[in-house]
């Protein structure tokens, strides 16, 4: 396995070499906490509804689709792992793109990353209110909704301002808490399937032989479901051993999420059969296998999952604006670190406000397309960065993916770029005005950064 090979061959193996500590930040995130952050950043609310949509497209073949999507995202994760192992600072994909291709590409990736990882948590915050309405219907009214969203985001912001260690502890708890209900549903569904196997009728669900278009639609949805791991790489300036732990965290996240997604998909299809097209598949599985109390358990699990997902994003994403400011690409206030808690408090509060604002004003519908397009863009850039960094920094210390003898040793990177391009052709761009606005804002940001650096008489990174 590529992680084991890295552990044996990397100069960092054996003796921890965490790299320079960024001013004011504390390295408080250990290996397993980083892995929990990656898992938490992937598993959000989609697991509670997406299996029905995929089953509607592919029927029983949807389980195979989950595994194929896991393999595809595994290619991209492997590229991220090699690139991330060469950095010990905060910033994630922004930092990788800036180092590999210059300031302009870095800023574009930074804005796309911020857009994707702000819109999705905002949508999840709205879903939290929807799930809570199962127990308290009044939550959908304007003032209760305002209060709940404010409290929801505000408490997490307060926890993360008080320190990465506190934010990490909360993230670890919620990661375990969100997985347990899913495993309970899977166990109950598996036991039920053995006794009462369902017969899936093609006429009631997907066609007997799904079309290529149905497969591609399912792949786009599943790649979206597997996404989000990249935000776990943003706080590497606070990881205890970033070069060693980045690949480990991504490998754990890939295995964990693939197993959970595949088991959930299998249980939904086997237990519900033709009813797999319901909009609340896990709740329906729990109701059939464990009664109404089981359905209530799934609703609680959804609340925990969404809240944990938000907590993971509030721990990781503020480090992107922190890194932009440290690189001179945003005003320095975003890089301010509090003297007491050693956290980038302004970036945390700014991100929390952005999520809260989108949750209050936005809807869920456009977030999927928006997030998918933005993610595919920076996934392709990071895969390309693997090739660029090998040429620029070889032989750099860190992970080297083994067995890549084609195309100069970068076969996985080329494959990853190909995957993103193919998936991008399946995305509906008719409602991408906000995406164009983001690109425009990034270009203005780049012009501002160039002007500021020239005025100050320093240019540490290419202005391309």
C-alpha positions in Angstrom: 0.0 0.0 0.0 1.2 3.4 -0.9 0.9 4.7 2.7 3.1 1.9 4.1 5.7 2.5 1.4 5.8 6.1 2.3 6.3 5.2 6.0 9.3 3.1 5.1 11.0 5.4 2.6 10.2 8.9 3.6 12.9 10.8 5.4 10.2 11.8 7.9 9.5 8.3 9.0 10.8 7.1 12.3 11.8 10.6 13.6 9.0 13.2 13.5 9.9 16.2 11.5 6.9 18.4 11.5 8.5 21.4 9.8 8.4 25.0 11.0 5.5 26.0 13.2 3.6 28.9 11.7 3.7 31.9 14.0 1.1 31.8 16.7 -0.4 28.4 15.8 -0.1 25.3 18.0 0.4 21.8 16.6 -2.5 20.1 18.4 -4.0 17.8 15.8 -2.7 14.2 16.0 -2.8 11.5 13.4 -6.1 9.9 14.4 -7.8 13.3 15.0 -6.8 14.3 11.5 -8.3 11.1 10.1 -11.5 11.8 12.1 -11.6 15.3 10.6 -11.3 13.9 7.1 -14.1 11.4 7.7 -16.3 14.0 9.4 -15.6 16.4 6.4 -17.0 13.8 4.0 -20.0 12.2 5.8 -22.7 14.9 6.0 -26.4 14.8 5.4 -26.2 13.2 1.9 -25.9 9.7 3.4 -29.5 10.1 4.7 -31.1 10.8 1.3 -28.6 10.1 -1.5 -28.9 6.2 -1.5 -32.5 6.5 -2.7 -31.6 8.8 -5.6 -28.8 6.5 -6.7 -31.0 3.4 -6.3 -33.6 5.1 -8.5 -31.0 5.5 -11.2 -29.3 2.1 -11.1 -31.3 -0.3 -8.9 -29.2 -3.0 -7.3 -26.2 -2.0 -9.5 -26.0 1.2 -7.3 -23.9 -0.8 -4.8 -21.3 -1.4 -7.6 -21.6 2.3 -8.5 -20.6 3.3 -4.9 -17.5 1.1 -5.1 -16.5 2.5 -8.5 -16.9 6.0 -7.3 -14.8 5.1 -4.3 -12.1 3.9 -6.6 -12.3 7.1 -8.7 -12.1 9.4 -5.7 -9.3 7.2 -4.4 -7.2 8.1 -7.4 -7.8 11.8 -6.6 -7.1 11.3 -2.9 -3.8 9.5 -3.7 -2.7 12.6 -5.7 -3.7 14.8 -2.8 -1.8 12.6 -0.4 1.5 12.9 -2.3 1.1 16.7 -2.8 0.0 17.3 0.8 3.0 15.4 2.2 5.3 18.1 0.9 3.7 20.9 3.0 3.5 21.6 6.7 1.7 24.9 6.6 -2.0 25.8 6.6 -3.9 26.3 3.3 -4.5 23.0 1.7 -5.3 23.1 -2.1 -4.7 26.8 -2.2 -1.2 26.4 -1.0 -0.5 23.5 -3.3 -1.8 25.3 -6.4 0.1 28.5 -5.5 3.4 26.7 -5.1 3.0 24.7 -8.2 1.5 27.2 -10.6 1.8 30.7 -9.1 -0.3 33.3 -7.4 -3.2 33.5 -9.9 -4.0 29.8 -9.9 -3.6 29.7 -6.1 -6.1 32.5 -5.6 -8.5 30.9 -8.0 -8.3 27.6 -6.2 -8.6 29.3 -2.9 -11.8 31.0 -3.9 -13.3 27.9 -5.4 -12.4 25.9 -2.3 -14.0 28.5 -0.1 -17.1 28.7 -2.3 -17.6 24.9 -2.3 -16.9 24.4 1.4 -19.2 27.3 2.4 -22.2 26.6 0.3 -22.3 22.9 1.3 -22.2 23.6 5.1 -24.9 26.3 4.6 -27.1 23.8 2.9 -26.5 21.3 5.7 -27.4 23.9 8.3 -30.8 24.3 6.5 -31.2 20.5 6.6 -30.5 20.6 10.3 -33.6 22.8 10.7 -35.6 20.4 8.5 -34.6 17.4 10.5 -35.3 19.2 13.8 -38.8 20.0 12.6 -39.6 16.2 12.9 -39.5 16.8 16.7 -40.4 20.5 16.8 -42.4 21.7 13.8 -42.3 25.3 14.8 -38.6 25.4 13.9 -39.5 26.2 10.2 -41.1 29.5 11.2 -38.8 32.6 10.5 -37.9 33.6 14.1 -37.2 30.1 15.5 -35.2 29.3 12.3 -33.2 32.4 12.8 -32.5 31.6 16.4 -31.6 28.0 15.7 -29.2 28.8 12.8 -27.5 31.5 14.9 -27.1 29.2 17.8 -26.0 26.3 15.6 -23.2 28.2 13.9 -22.4 30.5 16.8 -21.6 27.7 19.3 -19.3 25.9 16.9 -17.5 29.2 16.1 -17.0 29.9 19.8 -15.6 26.4 20.4 -13.1 26.7 17.5 -12.0 30.2 18.5 -11.1 28.8 21.9 -8.5 26.5 20.4 -7.7 23.8 17.8 -7.5 21.3 20.5 -11.1 22.0 21.7 -12.3 22.0 18.1 -10.6 18.7 17.4 -12.0 17.1 20.5 -15.6 18.1 19.5 -14.9 16.8 16.0 -13.7 13.4 17.3 -16.8 13.0 19.4 -19.2 13.9 16.6 -17.4 11.6 14.1 -18.0 8.6 16.3 -21.5 9.7 17.2 -22.5 10.0 13.5 -21.1 6.6 12.5 -22.8 4.6 15.3 -26.4 5.2 14.2 -25.4 4.3 10.6 -23.8 1.1 11.7 -26.9 0.3 13.8 -29.2 0.8 10.7 -26.8 -1.4 8.6 -26.8 -4.2 11.2 -30.6 -4.1 11.6 -31.1 -4.0 7.8 -28.6 -6.9 7.2 -30.4 -9.1 9.8 -33.8 -8.2 8.3 -32.5 -9.0 4.8 -31.4 -12.5 5.8 -35.0 -13.3 7.0 -37.0 -11.2 4.6 -35.1 -10.5 1.4 -36.8 -8.0 -0.9 -37.3 -8.6 -4.6 -36.4 -5.5 -6.5 -38.7 -5.1 -9.6 -37.0 -3.1 -12.4 -40.4 -1.6 -13.4 -40.7 0.0 -10.0 -37.3 1.4 -9.9 -34.4 1.7 -12.3 -34.3 0.0 -15.7 -33.1 -3.5 -16.0 -30.0 -2.2 -17.9 -29.3 1.4 -16.8 -28.2 3.7 -19.5 -24.8 5.3 -19.7 -26.4 8.6 -18.8 -27.9 7.1 -15.7 -24.5 5.8 -14.7 -22.8 9.2 -15.2 -25.5 11.0 -13.2 -25.0 8.5 -10.4 -21.2 9.0 -10.6 -21.5 12.8 -10.3 -23.8 12.4 -7.2 -21.5 9.9 -5.6 -18.3 11.9 -6.2 -20.1 14.8 -4.6 -20.9 12.5 -1.6 -17.2 11.5 -1.3 -16.0 15.1 -1.5 -15.0 17.4 1.3 -11.9 15.5 2.5 -9.8 18.4 1.1 -11.0 20.8 3.8 -9.3 18.5 6.4 -5.9 19.3 4.8 -6.4 23.1 5.4 -5.3 23.1 9.1 -1.9 21.4 8.5 -0.2 24.2 10.2 -1.7 22.8 13.4 -1.0 19.1 12.7 1.6 17.5 14.8 3.3 15.7 11.9 1.7 16.9 8.7 4.0 15.2 6.2 3.4 11.8 7.8 -0.2 12.1 8.8 -1.9 13.6 5.7 -1.7 10.4 3.6 -2.8 8.3 6.6 -5.8 10.5 7.3 -6.9 10.3 3.6 -6.5 6.5 3.5 -8.5 6.0 6.6 -11.2 8.4 5.3 -11.4 6.6 1.9 -11.7 3.1 3.5 -14.2 4.2 6.2 -16.5 6.2 3.8 -16.4 3.6 1.1 -17.3 0.8 3.5 -20.1 2.8 5.1 -21.5 4.1 1.8 -21.5 0.6 0.2 -23.2 -1.1 3.2 -25.8 1.7 3.5 -26.6 1.4 -0.2 -26.9 -2.4 0.0 -29.2 -2.3 3.0 -31.4 0.4 1.4 -31.8 -1.6 -1.8 -32.3 -5.0 -0.1 -34.7 -3.9 2.6 -36.8 -1.4 0.6 -36.7 -3.0 -2.8 -39.0 -1.0 -5.1 -39.5 1.5 -2.2 -35.9 2.6 -2.5 -37.0 5.7 -4.2 -38.3 7.2 -1.0 -36.8 10.6 0.0 -36.0 9.3 3.5 -34.5 5.9 2.8 -32.6 5.4 6.0 -35.5 6.4 8.1 -37.7 4.0 6.2 -35.2 1.2 6.7 -35.1 1.9 10.4 -38.9 2.0 10.6 -39.2 -1.4 8.9 -36.4 -3.0 10.9 -36.7 -1.3 14.3 -40.1 0.3 14.4 -41.0 4.0 14.9 -38.2 4.3 17.5 -35.7 3.3 14.9 -37.0 6.1 12.6 -36.6 8.6 15.4 -33.0 7.3 15.9 -32.2 8.0 12.3 -33.6 11.5 12.6 -31.4 12.1 15.7 -28.4 10.6 13.8 -29.1 13.0 10.9 -29.0 15.9 13.4 -25.7 14.7 14.9 -24.2 14.0 11.4 -25.1 17.5 10.2 -23.8 19.2 13.3 -20.6 17.2 13.3 -20.1 18.1 9.6 -20.5 21.8 10.3 -18.0 21.4 13.2 -15.4 19.8 10.9 -15.8 22.6 8.3 -15.4 25.3 11.0 -12.2 23.7 12.2 -10.6 23.4 8.7 -11.9 26.1 6.4 -10.9 29.3 8.3 -7.3 28.2 7.8 -7.7 28.8 4.0 -8.3 32.5 4.5 -5.5 32.5 7.1 -3.1 31.0 4.5 -4.2 33.5 1.8 -3.5 36.4 4.2 -0.1 34.9 5.2 0.8 34.7 1.5 -0.2 38.3 1.0 -3.3 37.4 -1.0 -5.8 38.8 1.5 -5.7 41.6 4.0 -3.6 40.7 7.0 -6.5 40.8 9.4 -7.4 37.3 8.2 -4.0 36.1 9.5 -4.4 37.5 13.0 -3.9 34.9 15.7 -5.3 35.4 19.1 -2.6 35.6 21.9 -4.6 33.5 24.3 -6.1 30.7 22.3 -3.6 30.7 19.4 -6.3 30.5 16.7 -7.0 32.6 13.6 -10.1 34.1 15.3 -11.0 36.6 12.6 -10.9 34.0 9.9 -13.1 31.7 12.0 -15.7 34.3 12.7 -15.7 35.4 9.1 -16.3 31.9 7.9 -19.0 31.3 10.5 -20.7 34.5 9.3 -20.5 33.4 5.7 -22.0 30.0 6.4 -24.7 31.6 8.6 -25.6 34.2 5.9 -25.9 31.6 3.1 -27.9 29.3 5.4 -30.3 32.2 6.1 -30.6 33.5 2.5 -30.0 30.5 0.3 -31.7 27.3 -0.7 -30.4 23.7 -1.0 -31.2 23.2 -4.7 -28.3 25.2 -6.3 -25.6 24.1 -3.8 -25.0 20.7 -5.3 -24.2 21.9 -8.8 -22.2 24.8 -7.3 -20.1 22.6 -5.1 -19.5 19.9 -7.7 -18.2 22.3 -10.3 -15.9 24.1 -7.8 -14.6 20.8 -6.5 -13.9 19.3 -9.9 -11.9 22.4 -10.8 -9.5 22.2 -7.8 -9.4 18.4 -7.9 -8.0 18.7 -11.4 -5.5 21.5 -10.4 -4.2 19.5 -7.4 -3.7 16.4 -9.6 -1.8 18.6 -12.1 0.2 20.0 -9.2 1.6 16.5 -8.5 3.2 16.6 -11.9 4.5 20.1 -11.6 5.9 19.6 -8.1 7.7 16.5 -9.1 9.5 18.5 -11.8 10.1 21.5 -9.6 11.0 19.9 -6.3 12.3 16.4 -7.1 13.5 14.7 -5.1 11.4 16.4 -2.4 10.9 14.7 0.9 7.5 13.1 1.4 5.2 10.5 0.0 5.9 9.1 -3.5 3.1 7.1 -5.1 4.6 3.7 -6.1 4.3 1.7 -9.3 3.7 4.7 -11.6 5.9 4.0 -14.5 3.8 5.4 -17.3 3.9 9.0 -18.5 7.0 9.8 -16.6 5.7 8.4 -13.3 2.5 10.5 -13.1 -0.1 8.1 -14.5 -2.4 8.5 -11.5 -2.3 12.3 -11.8 -3.2 12.1 -15.5 -6.0 9.6 -14.6 -7.3 11.9 -11.9 -7.4 14.9 -14.3 -9.3 12.7 -16.8 -11.9 11.7 -14.2 -12.6 15.3 -13.3 -12.9 16.3 -17.0 -15.4 13.5 -17.8 -17.5 14.3 -14.7 -17.5 18.0 -15.6 -19.2 17.2 -18.9 -22.2 15.9 -16.9 -22.8 19.0 -14.8 -25.6 21.4 -15.6 -24.0 24.9 -15.8 -27.2 26.8 -16.5 -27.3 28.1 -13.0 -23.6 28.9 -12.6 -23.8 32.7 -12.4 -22.5 32.7 -8.8 -19.6 30.5 -10.1 -18.7 33.1 -12.7 -19.0 35.8 -10.0 -16.5 33.8 -7.9 -14.0 33.6 -10.7 -14.4 37.4 -11.3 -13.9 38.1 -7.6 -10.7 35.9 -7.6 -9.3 37.8 -10.6 -9.9 41.1 -8.7 -8.3 39.6 -5.6 -5.3 38.7 -7.8 -5.0 42.2 -9.2 -5.2 43.7 -5.6 -2.5 41.3 -4.4 -0.2 42.2 -7.3 -0.7 45.9 -6.6 -0.1 45.5 -2.9 3.1 43.5 -3.3 4.5 45.9 -5.9 3.7 48.8 -3.6 5.4 47.1 -0.7 8.4 46.2 -2.9 8.3 42.5 -2.3 7.3 39.5 -4.4 8.0 36.2 -2.6 5.8 34.2 -5.1 5.3 34.4 -8.8 2.6 36.9 -9.9 1.3 34.6 -12.6 
